[in-house]
Amino acid sequence: QVQLVESGGALVQAGGSLRLSCAASGRSFRTYNMNWYRQAPGKEREFVAAIRGGGSTVYADSVKGRFTISRDNAKNTVYLQMNSLKPDDTAIYYCNVWVYWGQGTQVTVSS
């Protein structure tokens, strides 16, 4: 049974940093794109960042230069380092690989 479990969400002040983790279990995703999405209250879920199996990365314009996605294939885990956080970054952050989604982790940025 495949599971994606996110962690690392918290309440942080604007300008602060957080590191989210998403640990996958049940199968290896070594060759798969691993993605982060987020959903703010009252808004649609939106793409944040992706890392391909080969390691190349893609970011939404809104987070480019502030967030960094990385992966550890040995641990079947993807990370999202978030710096210079803004109140607009407040959302539930979800990990996605292929058809699988995690349960989400709450990030709240206070002004």
N, C-alpha and C positions, 0 to 999 in steps of 0.2 A: 504494500500500500504506500503510495507516494504521499509525502507530507512536505509542506513548506512552512517553516516556523520563523516568523520575524521577531526581532527583539531590538531594544535600544531606544525606543521612543520615550519621550519625556517632555516635561515643561522646561523651557529654556528662555532666557532673555534674548531680545534682539541683539544680533552681533555675535551670539554664541555659536557653539558647535555641537554636533551630535554625530555618532556613528551608528548606523543601522546595520543589522546583520540578518541574513536569511539563510537558514540551514535547511538543506534538502535531504530527504531520506527516502529510501525505497527503491531508488535507482540512481545511476550516475547521469549527470547532466553535462559532462565534460565538453561535449561538442555542441551543446545547445546555447542559443542566446539566453541570457538571464537579464531580467528587466525589473525596473522599479516604476510603479505608478503611484499616484496619490489622488485622494478625493477629499476636497474641502466641503464643509457643510453647505448644502444647497447647490453644489456644482457637480458637473460630470467628472467621472474619473479621467485623469489625464496622464499621459506619458511623462516620465521624468528622465530616465536614463536607461541605457542598455549596454551590455557587454557581450560581444560575440564569442563564440568558442575559441577563436584565434586571438582574442584579447583586445580587438579594436572596440572603441567606445562611441556612443552617440548620446547627446544630451539635448533636452529641451532648452530653448533659448533662455527661458526664465531662470534656469539654474546654471547655465554655462559659466565656468570660471569660479563657481562657488562650491559645486558638488563634484565629487569624484567617485565613480563606480569602480569596483575591483572584484576579483574573484580568487578563490583558493580552491582549485579543482580537487586537491587531495582531501579537503574537508567538505567538498560539495556545497560550498557556501559562497554567497555573494554579499558584498558590503556596499554601503553608501555613506561616504564621508560627507557631511554637510557643514559647511563653514559660512560665516557671515549671514547667519539665519535672519530672516525677515518675518514679520507677522503674516505676510501673504504665504509663507511656507507652511502655515498651520493646516494640517490635514491628517487623514489616516493614510499611511504609506503601506503599499502592498507590493509583495514580491510576486513575480510571474515567470514561469518557465513553461514554454509550450502551452499546454491546456490547463496547467495547474496554477492555482493561486493560493497564497497564504491568507491568514485570517486578518492581517493588518496590524500595524502598530501606530499608536497615536503620537503625533508630534504637535506640540503647542508652543508657539513662539509669542511671548508677551512683549508689548512695546514699552 
